[in-house]
Amino acid sequence: MKILCPVDGSDFSRLLMQGVGTVFRRRAKEIVLLHVLPVGRSGNRRVPQEGEAVLWAALSEKMTRASQKLLHGHVERLKVALNQAGTSRVISLNTMVMKGDVSEAILRASEKMGADCIAVGSRGMSDVPGYLLGSVSRKIVTHASRSVFMVKGELAFPLPVLLALDGSQASNRAIRKIISCLDPDEVVLHVVSVVPEKLTDLGLEMLGKRQAKALMAPVRKQTQVLLANARKQFLKAGFQVNTELLEGNPRTQIVEAAQRLKTSLVCVGSKGLSGIERFTLGSVSEWVSTYSPESVWVIR
C-alpha cells in the first residue's frame, strides 16, 4: 500500500503522523511525505531586476532548506508512531518538496507515485498565508481518484470505527479494505446503514402514514439483509462488530451516529449507489468528511 502524506508545520500534521503510523502499519509498503511551497499567481509575475533575482533565489533556497528540516522532523515522528504501533515490517519512507498550488500539487504527486491513499491532516495551517490544509483537504476529498484518510484527532487502539454502507460496489470495497488493512484484535466496529426519508410531507399527506410505512418496508428489509451479510463477513474475519439500521437523512445520521457511539474513525465508500437508489455515498462522503468531528476514511 502506497500512502502520500502532505504535511506542514501544524499540530494536525503531527497528528497525521501518529494516525498513519497507527492505522496503516499492517499494510503500508511506502509512505511519501510531501511539503508544498505555495507560489503567487503567475499573472502577477514580472521579470525581476538583478538584485531582486538574487534575493528571490536566496529566499527560495531558505524555504527549501526549511521544508527539508520540517520533513525530516515528521519522518522521525512517523518512525516513532510505527515503533509504538509494534510494526516489525520494513516500510519505505521518502520525502518530496513541490512548488505551486497546494491541492493541485498533492493530486499530481498522488498520480505520479500511484498512491493508494492520500492521508491529510485537517485543519492544518502553516506559517505561509493562504496555506490552509482544512480547505485543501476538502478539495482532495472532492477531486482525488484515490482513497483519502483525513485525520482530525488522535487515533489509538482499541480503535472504535463506524462504517456506513449502502449496498453499492463502493460499500463492498470498503468492507474488503477494512478487513485487509485493520487488525480485528485492535478494532471495535460499528456498521450502519440508513433508510432515508423518501417521501415528502405532501406524499405522506396523500398516502397516510400506514401506506407510507408499507411502501418503505421492502427498503428496510433490504437494509437489514445488507447489515446481516456485512456482519457475517466481519465476524468471519475475526472482528468484533455491531450493526444498526438508521432512518432519516444519511449525511446527518452518519455524523450523529459517530458522535453517539463515540467512534474515532468514520469510514465511507465513494461513490456509492444502491440498487434502490437510496442515496449517493459520493456526496455523503464529502459531507461527512467536512462536518464530522471524527477522523474520516473515504475509500475509493
Contacts in CASP RR format, 6 or more apart in sequence:
PFRMAT RR
TARGET T0000
AUTHOR 0000-0000-0000
METHOD contacts of the structure
MODEL  1
MKILCPVDGSDFSRLLMQGVGTVFRRRAKEIVLLHVLPVGRSGNRRVPQE
GEAVLWAALSEKMTRASQKLLHGHVERLKVALNQAGTSRVISLNTMVMKG
DVSEAILRASEKMGADCIAVGSRGMSDVPGYLLGSVSRKIVTHASRSVFM
VKGELAFPLPVLLALDGSQASNRAIRKIISCLDPDEVVLHVVSVVPEKLT
DLGLEMLGKRQAKALMAPVRKQTQVLLANARKQFLKAGFQVNTELLEGNP
RTQIVEAAQRLKTSLVCVGSKGLSGIERFTLGSVSEWVSTYSPESVWVIR
1 24 0 8 1.000
1 27 0 8 1.000
1 28 0 8 1.000
1 29 0 8 1.000
1 30 0 8 1.000
1 116 0 8 1.000
1 117 0 8 1.000
1 181 0 8 1.000
2 29 0 8 1.000
2 30 0 8 1.000
2 31 0 8 1.000
2 32 0 8 1.000
2 113 0 8 1.000
2 114 0 8 1.000
2 115 0 8 1.000
2 116 0 8 1.000
2 117 0 8 1.000
3 20 0 8 1.000
3 24 0 8 1.000
3 28 0 8 1.000
3 30 0 8 1.000
3 31 0 8 1.000
3 32 0 8 1.000
3 115 0 8 1.000
3 116 0 8 1.000
3 117 0 8 1.000
3 118 0 8 1.000
3 119 0 8 1.000
3 149 0 8 1.000
4 32 0 8 1.000
4 34 0 8 1.000
4 106 0 8 1.000
4 109 0 8 1.000
4 110 0 8 1.000
4 113 0 8 1.000
4 115 0 8 1.000
4 117 0 8 1.000
4 118 0 8 1.000
4 119 0 8 1.000
4 146 0 8 1.000
5 16 0 8 1.000
5 17 0 8 1.000
5 20 0 8 1.000
5 31 0 8 1.000
5 32 0 8 1.000
5 33 0 8 1.000
5 34 0 8 1.000
5 74 0 8 1.000
5 78 0 8 1.000
5 118 0 8 1.000
5 119 0 8 1.000
5 120 0 8 1.000
6 34 0 8 1.000
6 35 0 8 1.000
6 36 0 8 1.000
6 102 0 8 1.000
6 106 0 8 1.000
6 109 0 8 1.000
6 118 0 8 1.000
6 120 0 8 1.000
6 133 0 8 1.000
6 136 0 8 1.000
7 13 0 8 1.000
7 16 0 8 1.000
7 17 0 8 1.000
7 33 0 8 1.000
7 34 0 8 1.000
7 35 0 8 1.000
7 70 0 8 1.000
7 71 0 8 1.000
7 74 0 8 1.000
8 35 0 8 1.000
8 70 0 8 1.000
8 124 0 8 1.000
8 125 0 8 1.000
8 126 0 8 1.000
8 131 0 8 1.000
8 133 0 8 1.000
9 70 0 8 1.000
9 124 0 8 1.000
9 126 0 8 1.000
9 127 0 8 1.000
10 121 0 8 1.000
10 123 0 8 1.000
10 124 0 8 1.000
10 125 0 8 1.000
10 126 0 8 1.000
10 133 0 8 1.000
11 124 0 8 1.000
12 121 0 8 1.000
12 122 0 8 1.000
12 123 0 8 1.000
12 124 0 8 1.000
12 125 0 8 1.000
12 133 0 8 1.000
12 151 0 8 1.000
12 152 0 8 1.000
12 153 0 8 1.000
13 74 0 8 1.000
13 121 0 8 1.000
13 124 0 8 1.000
13 133 0 8 1.000
14 74 0 8 1.000
14 77 0 8 1.000
15 121 0 8 1.000
15 151 0 8 1.000
15 152 0 8 1.000
15 153 0 8 1.000
15 154 0 8 1.000
16 119 0 8 1.000
16 120 0 8 1.000
16 121 0 8 1.000
16 151 0 8 1.000
17 74 0 8 1.000
17 77 0 8 1.000
17 78 0 8 1.000
17 81 0 8 1.000
18 77 0 8 1.000
18 81 0 8 1.000
18 154 0 8 1.000
18 155 0 8 1.000
19 81 0 8 1.000
19 119 0 8 1.000
19 151 0 8 1.000
19 154 0 8 1.000
19 155 0 8 1.000
19 295 0 8 1.000
20 28 0 8 1.000
20 31 0 8 1.000
20 78 0 8 1.000
20 81 0 8 1.000
20 119 0 8 1.000
20 149 0 8 1.000
20 151 0 8 1.000
21 28 0 8 1.000
21 78 0 8 1.000
21 81 0 8 1.000
21 82 0 8 1.000
21 85 0 8 1.000
21 87 0 8 1.000
22 81 0 8 1.000
22 84 0 8 1.000
22 85 0 8 1.000
22 155 0 8 1.000
22 156 0 8 1.000
22 157 0 8 1.000
22 159 0 8 1.000
23 149 0 8 1.000
23 155 0 8 1.000
23 159 0 8 1.000
23 181 0 8 1.000
23 182 0 8 1.000
23 265 0 8 1.000
24 31 0 8 1.000
24 117 0 8 1.000
24 119 0 8 1.000
24 149 0 8 1.000
24 181 0 8 1.000
25 82 0 8 1.000
25 85 0 8 1.000
25 86 0 8 1.000
25 87 0 8 1.000
25 89 0 8 1.000
25 91 0 8 1.000
26 87 0 8 1.000
26 89 0 8 1.000
26 181 0 8 1.000
26 182 0 8 1.000
26 183 0 8 1.000
27 180 0 8 1.000
27 181 0 8 1.000
28 89 0 8 1.000
28 91 0 8 1.000
29 91 0 8 1.000
29 92 0 8 1.000
30 91 0 8 1.000
30 92 0 8 1.000
30 93 0 8 1.000
30 94 0 8 1.000
30 113 0 8 1.000
31 78 0 8 1.000
31 91 0 8 1.000
31 92 0 8 1.000
31 93 0 8 1.000
31 94 0 8 1.000
32 94 0 8 1.000
32 95 0 8 1.000
32 96 0 8 1.000
32 109 0 8 1.000
32 113 0 8 1.000
32 115 0 8 1.000
33 71 0 8 1.000
33 74 0 8 1.000
33 75 0 8 1.000
33 78 0 8 1.000
33 93 0 8 1.000
33 94 0 8 1.000
33 95 0 8 1.000
33 96 0 8 1.000
34 95 0 8 1.000
34 96 0 8 1.000
34 97 0 8 1.000
34 98 0 8 1.000
34 105 0 8 1.000
34 106 0 8 1.000
34 109 0 8 1.000
35 67 0 8 1.000
35 70 0 8 1.000
35 71 0 8 1.000
35 95 0 8 1.000
35 96 0 8 1.000
35 97 0 8 1.000
35 98 0 8 1.000
36 97 0 8 1.000
36 98 0 8 1.000
36 99 0 8 1.000
36 100 0 8 1.000
36 102 0 8 1.000
36 105 0 8 1.000
36 106 0 8 1.000
36 131 0 8 1.000
37 63 0 8 1.000
37 64 0 8 1.000
37 67 0 8 1.000
37 97 0 8 1.000
37 98 0 8 1.000
37 99 0 8 1.000
37 100 0 8 1.000
37 128 0 8 1.000
38 99 0 8 1.000
38 100 0 8 1.000
38 101 0 8 1.000
38 102 0 8 1.000
38 128 0 8 1.000
38 130 0 8 1.000
38 131 0 8 1.000
39 99 0 8 1.000
39 100 0 8 1.000
39 101 0 8 1.000
48 56 0 8 1.000
64 97 0 8 1.000
67 97 0 8 1.000
68 95 0 8 1.000
68 97 0 8 1.000
71 95 0 8 1.000
71 97 0 8 1.000
72 95 0 8 1.000
75 93 0 8 1.000
75 95 0 8 1.000
78 93 0 8 1.000
79 93 0 8 1.000
82 91 0 8 1.000
96 109 0 8 1.000
98 105 0 8 1.000
98 108 0 8 1.000
98 109 0 8 1.000
99 105 0 8 1.000
102 131 0 8 1.000
102 133 0 8 1.000
102 136 0 8 1.000
103 136 0 8 1.000
103 139 0 8 1.000
103 140 0 8 1.000
103 143 0 8 1.000
106 118 0 8 1.000
106 120 0 8 1.000
106 136 0 8 1.000
106 140 0 8 1.000
107 140 0 8 1.000
107 143 0 8 1.000
107 144 0 8 1.000
109 115 0 8 1.000
110 118 0 8 1.000
110 144 0 8 1.000
110 146 0 8 1.000
111 145 0 8 1.000
114 146 0 8 1.000
115 146 0 8 1.000
116 146 0 8 1.000
116 147 0 8 1.000
117 146 0 8 1.000
117 147 0 8 1.000
117 148 0 8 1.000
117 149 0 8 1.000
118 140 0 8 1.000
118 144 0 8 1.000
118 146 0 8 1.000
118 147 0 8 1.000
118 148 0 8 1.000
118 149 0 8 1.000
119 148 0 8 1.000
119 149 0 8 1.000
119 150 0 8 1.000
119 151 0 8 1.000
120 133 0 8 1.000
120 136 0 8 1.000
120 137 0 8 1.000
120 140 0 8 1.000
120 148 0 8 1.000
120 149 0 8 1.000
120 150 0 8 1.000
120 151 0 8 1.000
121 133 0 8 1.000
121 134 0 8 1.000
121 137 0 8 1.000
121 150 0 8 1.000
121 151 0 8 1.000
121 152 0 8 1.000
122 133 0 8 1.000
122 134 0 8 1.000
122 137 0 8 1.000
122 150 0 8 1.000
122 151 0 8 1.000
122 152 0 8 1.000
123 132 0 8 1.000
123 133 0 8 1.000
123 134 0 8 1.000
123 137 0 8 1.000
124 132 0 8 1.000
124 133 0 8 1.000
124 134 0 8 1.000
125 131 0 8 1.000
125 132 0 8 1.000
125 133 0 8 1.000
125 134 0 8 1.000
126 133 0 8 1.000
137 148 0 8 1.000
137 150 0 8 1.000
137 289 0 8 1.000
138 286 0 8 1.000
138 289 0 8 1.000
138 290 0 8 1.000
140 148 0 8 1.000
141 148 0 8 1.000
141 150 0 8 1.000
141 285 0 8 1.000
141 286 0 8 1.000
141 289 0 8 1.000
141 290 0 8 1.000
141 298 0 8 1.000
142 286 0 8 1.000
144 300 0 8 1.000
145 300 0 8 1.000
146 300 0 8 1.000
147 177 0 8 1.000
147 297 0 8 1.000
147 298 0 8 1.000
147 299 0 8 1.000
147 300 0 8 1.000
148 289 0 8 1.000
148 296 0 8 1.000
148 297 0 8 1.000
148 298 0 8 1.000
148 300 0 8 1.000
149 295 0 8 1.000
149 296 0 8 1.000
149 297 0 8 1.000
149 298 0 8 1.000
150 289 0 8 1.000
150 295 0 8 1.000
150 296 0 8 1.000
150 297 0 8 1.000
150 298 0 8 1.000
151 295 0 8 1.000
152 292 0 8 1.000
152 293 0 8 1.000
152 294 0 8 1.000
152 295 0 8 1.000
152 296 0 8 1.000
153 264 0 8 1.000
153 294 0 8 1.000
153 295 0 8 1.000
155 264 0 8 1.000
155 265 0 8 1.000
155 295 0 8 1.000
156 264 0 8 1.000
157 183 0 8 1.000
157 186 0 8 1.000
157 187 0 8 1.000
158 186 0 8 1.000
158 187 0 8 1.000
158 188 0 8 1.000
159 182 0 8 1.000
159 186 0 8 1.000
159 187 0 8 1.000
159 188 0 8 1.000
159 264 0 8 1.000
159 265 0 8 1.000
160 187 0 8 1.000
160 188 0 8 1.000
160 190 0 8 1.000
160 261 0 8 1.000
160 262 0 8 1.000
160 263 0 8 1.000
160 264 0 8 1.000
160 265 0 8 1.000
161 178 0 8 1.000
161 182 0 8 1.000
161 187 0 8 1.000
161 188 0 8 1.000
161 189 0 8 1.000
161 190 0 8 1.000
161 263 0 8 1.000
161 264 0 8 1.000
161 265 0 8 1.000
161 266 0 8 1.000
161 267 0 8 1.000
162 190 0 8 1.000
162 191 0 8 1.000
162 192 0 8 1.000
162 254 0 8 1.000
162 257 0 8 1.000
162 258 0 8 1.000
162 261 0 8 1.000
162 263 0 8 1.000
162 265 0 8 1.000
162 266 0 8 1.000
162 267 0 8 1.000
162 294 0 8 1.000
163 174 0 8 1.000
163 175 0 8 1.000
163 178 0 8 1.000
163 189 0 8 1.000
163 190 0 8 1.000
163 191 0 8 1.000
163 192 0 8 1.000
163 230 0 8 1.000
163 267 0 8 1.000
163 268 0 8 1.000
164 192 0 8 1.000
164 193 0 8 1.000
164 194 0 8 1.000
164 250 0 8 1.000
164 254 0 8 1.000
164 266 0 8 1.000
164 267 0 8 1.000
164 268 0 8 1.000
164 269 0 8 1.000
164 281 0 8 1.000
164 284 0 8 1.000
164 288 0 8 1.000
165 171 0 8 1.000
165 174 0 8 1.000
165 175 0 8 1.000
165 191 0 8 1.000
165 192 0 8 1.000
165 193 0 8 1.000
165 226 0 8 1.000
165 227 0 8 1.000
165 230 0 8 1.000
166 193 0 8 1.000
166 194 0 8 1.000
166 226 0 8 1.000
166 250 0 8 1.000
166 272 0 8 1.000
166 273 0 8 1.000
166 274 0 8 1.000
166 278 0 8 1.000
166 279 0 8 1.000
166 281 0 8 1.000
167 193 0 8 1.000
167 226 0 8 1.000
167 272 0 8 1.000
167 274 0 8 1.000
167 275 0 8 1.000
168 269 0 8 1.000
168 271 0 8 1.000
168 272 0 8 1.000
168 273 0 8 1.000
168 274 0 8 1.000
168 275 0 8 1.000
168 281 0 8 1.000
169 272 0 8 1.000
170 269 0 8 1.000
170 270 0 8 1.000
170 271 0 8 1.000
170 272 0 8 1.000
170 273 0 8 1.000
170 281 0 8 1.000
170 282 0 8 1.000
170 299 0 8 1.000
170 300 0 8 1.000
171 269 0 8 1.000
171 272 0 8 1.000
171 281 0 8 1.000
173 269 0 8 1.000
173 299 0 8 1.000
173 300 0 8 1.000
174 267 0 8 1.000
174 268 0 8 1.000
174 269 0 8 1.000
174 299 0 8 1.000
175 230 0 8 1.000
175 233 0 8 1.000
175 234 0 8 1.000
177 299 0 8 1.000
178 189 0 8 1.000
178 234 0 8 1.000
178 267 0 8 1.000
179 233 0 8 1.000
179 234 0 8 1.000
179 237 0 8 1.000
179 239 0 8 1.000
184 234 0 8 1.000
184 237 0 8 1.000
184 238 0 8 1.000
184 239 0 8 1.000
184 240 0 8 1.000
187 239 0 8 1.000
187 240 0 8 1.000
188 240 0 8 1.000
189 234 0 8 1.000
189 239 0 8 1.000
189 240 0 8 1.000
189 241 0 8 1.000
189 242 0 8 1.000
190 241 0 8 1.000
190 242 0 8 1.000
190 243 0 8 1.000
190 244 0 8 1.000
190 257 0 8 1.000
190 261 0 8 1.000
190 263 0 8 1.000
191 227 0 8 1.000
191 230 0 8 1.000
191 231 0 8 1.000
191 234 0 8 1.000
191 241 0 8 1.000
191 242 0 8 1.000
191 243 0 8 1.000
191 244 0 8 1.000
192 227 0 8 1.000
192 243 0 8 1.000
192 244 0 8 1.000
192 245 0 8 1.000
192 246 0 8 1.000
192 253 0 8 1.000
192 254 0 8 1.000
192 257 0 8 1.000
193 223 0 8 1.000
193 226 0 8 1.000
193 227 0 8 1.000
193 245 0 8 1.000
193 246 0 8 1.000
194 245 0 8 1.000
194 246 0 8 1.000
194 247 0 8 1.000
194 248 0 8 1.000
194 249 0 8 1.000
194 250 0 8 1.000
194 253 0 8 1.000
194 254 0 8 1.000
194 278 0 8 1.000
194 279 0 8 1.000
195 216 0 8 1.000
195 219 0 8 1.000
195 220 0 8 1.000
195 223 0 8 1.000
195 245 0 8 1.000
195 246 0 8 1.000
195 247 0 8 1.000
195 248 0 8 1.000
195 278 0 8 1.000
196 247 0 8 1.000
196 248 0 8 1.000
196 249 0 8 1.000
196 250 0 8 1.000
196 278 0 8 1.000
196 279 0 8 1.000
197 247 0 8 1.000
197 248 0 8 1.000
197 249 0 8 1.000
198 215 0 8 1.000
198 216 0 8 1.000
198 219 0 8 1.000
199 207 0 8 1.000
199 212 0 8 1.000
199 215 0 8 1.000
199 216 0 8 1.000
203 212 0 8 1.000
204 212 0 8 1.000
207 215 0 8 1.000
219 276 0 8 1.000
219 278 0 8 1.000
220 245 0 8 1.000
222 276 0 8 1.000
223 245 0 8 1.000
224 245 0 8 1.000
227 243 0 8 1.000
227 244 0 8 1.000
227 245 0 8 1.000
228 243 0 8 1.000
230 241 0 8 1.000
230 243 0 8 1.000
231 241 0 8 1.000
231 243 0 8 1.000
234 241 0 8 1.000
235 241 0 8 1.000
244 257 0 8 1.000
246 253 0 8 1.000
246 254 0 8 1.000
246 257 0 8 1.000
247 253 0 8 1.000
250 278 0 8 1.000
250 279 0 8 1.000
250 281 0 8 1.000
250 284 0 8 1.000
251 283 0 8 1.000
251 284 0 8 1.000
251 287 0 8 1.000
251 288 0 8 1.000
251 291 0 8 1.000
254 266 0 8 1.000
254 268 0 8 1.000
254 284 0 8 1.000
254 288 0 8 1.000
254 292 0 8 1.000
255 266 0 8 1.000
255 287 0 8 1.000
255 288 0 8 1.000
255 291 0 8 1.000
255 292 0 8 1.000
258 266 0 8 1.000
258 292 0 8 1.000
258 294 0 8 1.000
259 293 0 8 1.000
259 294 0 8 1.000
263 294 0 8 1.000
264 294 0 8 1.000
264 295 0 8 1.000
265 294 0 8 1.000
265 295 0 8 1.000
265 296 0 8 1.000
265 297 0 8 1.000
266 288 0 8 1.000
266 292 0 8 1.000
266 294 0 8 1.000
266 295 0 8 1.000
266 296 0 8 1.000
266 297 0 8 1.000
267 296 0 8 1.000
267 297 0 8 1.000
267 299 0 8 1.000
268 281 0 8 1.000
268 282 0 8 1.000
268 284 0 8 1.000
268 285 0 8 1.000
268 288 0 8 1.000
268 296 0 8 1.000
268 297 0 8 1.000
268 298 0 8 1.000
268 299 0 8 1.000
269 281 0 8 1.000
269 282 0 8 1.000
269 285 0 8 1.000
269 298 0 8 1.000
269 299 0 8 1.000
269 300 0 8 1.000
270 281 0 8 1.000
270 282 0 8 1.000
270 285 0 8 1.000
270 298 0 8 1.000
270 299 0 8 1.000
270 300 0 8 1.000
271 280 0 8 1.000
271 281 0 8 1.000
271 282 0 8 1.000
271 283 0 8 1.000
271 285 0 8 1.000
272 280 0 8 1.000
272 281 0 8 1.000
272 282 0 8 1.000
273 280 0 8 1.000
273 281 0 8 1.000
285 296 0 8 1.000
285 298 0 8 1.000
288 296 0 8 1.000
289 296 0 8 1.000
289 298 0 8 1.000
END
